[in-house]
Amino acid sequence: LLARVVLQEKPELEQERQKLQAEVNGYQKKIVELQDDLLYRLSSCQGSLLDDPEIVDVLAMTKKTSKDVQDKLKNAGEAESRIKSACEEFRPVATRGSILYFLIAEMSSINVMYQ
């Protein structure tokens, strides 16, 4: 109910939260792809790892990209906490709505007329 109240009152917050969630999922997917590529190259390497310049380049690129992604994930975490604190302003409204819903739902047990 809280998400619906926020969507009704401040749709930009909900849209920002959904966009942020999509970005975080993309970043996590990118990290997994980098790890898989690196593991594939390491397993298919013949001879010494240091003699293969392609693996050294992939390692450097993976390290750089991983650091960038970690920084973006940190920023996304900060933005998510800011959005959650803004959503908490609407918690009393959502609580009252929930109470009203269950009161109305239980009125049928008092009298059949309220069904």
The 8 nearest C-alpha neighbors of each residue, nearest first, counted from 0:
[[1, 3, 2, 93, 4, 97, 96, 94],
 [0, 2, 93, 4, 3, 5, 90, 89],
 [3, 1, 5, 0, 4, 6, 13, 86],
 [2, 4, 6, 0, 1, 5, 7, 93],
 [5, 3, 7, 1, 6, 2, 8, 0],
 [4, 6, 8, 2, 9, 7, 3, 1],
 [7, 5, 10, 3, 4, 9, 13, 8],
 [6, 8, 4, 5, 9, 10, 3, 2],
 [7, 9, 5, 6, 4, 10, 3, 89],
 [10, 8, 5, 11, 6, 12, 7, 13],
 [9, 11, 6, 13, 12, 7, 14, 8],
 [10, 12, 14, 9, 13, 15, 6, 16],
 [13, 11, 15, 10, 14, 9, 16, 82],
 [12, 14, 16, 10, 15, 11, 6, 17],
 [15, 13, 11, 17, 16, 12, 18, 10],
 [14, 16, 18, 12, 13, 17, 19, 11],
 [15, 17, 13, 19, 14, 18, 12, 20],
 [16, 18, 20, 14, 19, 15, 13, 21],
 [19, 17, 15, 21, 20, 16, 14, 22],
 [18, 20, 16, 22, 17, 21, 15, 23],
 [19, 21, 17, 23, 18, 22, 16, 24],
 [20, 22, 18, 24, 19, 23, 25, 17],
 [23, 21, 25, 19, 24, 20, 26, 18],
 [24, 22, 26, 20, 25, 21, 19, 27],
 [23, 25, 21, 27, 22, 26, 28, 20],
 [26, 24, 22, 28, 23, 27, 29, 21],
 [27, 25, 29, 23, 28, 24, 68, 22],
 [26, 28, 30, 24, 29, 25, 23, 31],
 [29, 27, 25, 31, 26, 30, 24, 32],
 [28, 30, 26, 32, 27, 31, 25, 33],
 [31, 29, 33, 27, 28, 32, 34, 26],
 [30, 32, 34, 28, 29, 33, 35, 27],
 [33, 31, 29, 35, 34, 30, 36, 28],
 [34, 32, 30, 36, 31, 35, 37, 29],
 [33, 35, 31, 37, 32, 36, 38, 30],
 [34, 36, 32, 38, 37, 33, 39, 31],
 [37, 35, 39, 33, 34, 38, 32, 40],
 [36, 38, 34, 40, 39, 35, 33, 41],
 [37, 39, 41, 35, 40, 36, 42, 34],
 [40, 38, 36, 42, 37, 41, 35, 43],
 [39, 41, 43, 37, 38, 42, 44, 36],
 [40, 42, 38, 44, 39, 43, 37, 54],
 [41, 43, 39, 40, 44, 38, 45, 37],
 [44, 42, 40, 41, 39, 45, 38, 46],
 [45, 43, 41, 42, 40, 46, 48, 47],
 [46, 44, 43, 47, 48, 42, 51, 41],
 [45, 47, 44, 48, 50, 51, 49, 43],
 [46, 48, 50, 49, 45, 51, 44, 41],
 [49, 47, 50, 51, 46, 54, 44, 41],
 [48, 50, 47, 51, 55, 52, 54, 46],
 [49, 51, 47, 48, 52, 46, 55, 54],
 [50, 52, 53, 49, 48, 54, 55, 47],
 [53, 51, 55, 54, 56, 50, 49, 48],
 [54, 52, 56, 55, 51, 57, 58, 40],
 [55, 53, 57, 56, 52, 51, 58, 40],
 [54, 56, 52, 58, 53, 57, 59, 51],
 [55, 57, 53, 59, 54, 58, 60, 52],
 [58, 56, 54, 60, 59, 55, 61, 53],
 [57, 59, 55, 61, 56, 60, 54, 62],
 [60, 58, 62, 56, 57, 61, 63, 55],
 [59, 61, 57, 63, 62, 58, 64, 56],
 [62, 60, 58, 64, 59, 63, 65, 57],
 [61, 63, 59, 65, 60, 64, 58, 66],
 [64, 62, 60, 66, 65, 61, 59, 67],
 [65, 63, 67, 61, 66, 62, 60, 68],
 [64, 66, 68, 62, 67, 63, 61, 69],
 [65, 67, 69, 63, 64, 68, 62, 70],
 [68, 66, 64, 70, 65, 69, 71, 63],
 [67, 69, 71, 65, 70, 66, 72, 64],
 [68, 70, 72, 66, 71, 67, 65, 73],
 [71, 69, 73, 67, 68, 72, 66, 74],
 [70, 72, 68, 74, 73, 69, 75, 67],
 [73, 71, 75, 69, 70, 74, 68, 76],
 [72, 74, 70, 76, 71, 75, 69, 77],
 [75, 73, 71, 77, 76, 72, 78, 70],
 [74, 76, 72, 78, 73, 77, 79, 71],
 [77, 75, 79, 73, 74, 78, 72, 80],
 [76, 78, 74, 80, 75, 79, 81, 73],
 [77, 79, 81, 75, 76, 80, 82, 74],
 [80, 78, 76, 82, 81, 77, 75, 83],
 [79, 81, 83, 77, 82, 78, 84, 76],
 [82, 80, 78, 84, 79, 83, 77, 85],
 [83, 81, 79, 85, 80, 84, 86, 78],
 [84, 82, 86, 80, 85, 81, 79, 87],
 [83, 85, 87, 81, 86, 82, 80, 88],
 [86, 84, 82, 83, 87, 88, 81, 89],
 [87, 85, 83, 88, 84, 89, 82, 5],
 [86, 88, 84, 90, 89, 85, 83, 91],
 [89, 87, 86, 90, 85, 84, 91, 92],
 [88, 90, 87, 92, 91, 86, 93, 5],
 [89, 91, 93, 87, 92, 88, 94, 1],
 [92, 90, 94, 93, 89, 95, 88, 87],
 [93, 91, 95, 89, 90, 94, 96, 4],
 [92, 94, 96, 90, 1, 91, 95, 0],
 [95, 93, 91, 97, 96, 92, 90, 98],
 [96, 94, 98, 92, 97, 93, 99, 91],
 [97, 95, 93, 99, 94, 98, 100, 92],
 [96, 98, 94, 100, 95, 99, 93, 101],
 [99, 97, 95, 101, 96, 100, 102, 94],
 [100, 98, 102, 96, 97, 101, 95, 103],
 [101, 99, 97, 103, 98, 102, 104, 96],
 [100, 102, 104, 98, 103, 99, 105, 97],
 [103, 101, 99, 105, 104, 100, 98, 106],
 [102, 104, 106, 100, 101, 105, 99, 107],
 [103, 105, 101, 102, 106, 100, 107, 114],
 [106, 104, 102, 107, 103, 108, 101, 109],
 [107, 105, 103, 109, 108, 104, 113, 102],
 [108, 106, 113, 114, 110, 105, 109, 111],
 [107, 109, 106, 105, 110, 111, 113, 104],
 [110, 108, 106, 107, 111, 105, 113, 112],
 [109, 111, 107, 112, 108, 113, 106, 114],
 [110, 112, 107, 113, 114, 108, 109, 106],
 [111, 113, 110, 114, 107, 109, 106, 108],
 [114, 112, 107, 111, 106, 110, 109, 103],
 [113, 107, 112, 111, 106, 110, 104, 108]]
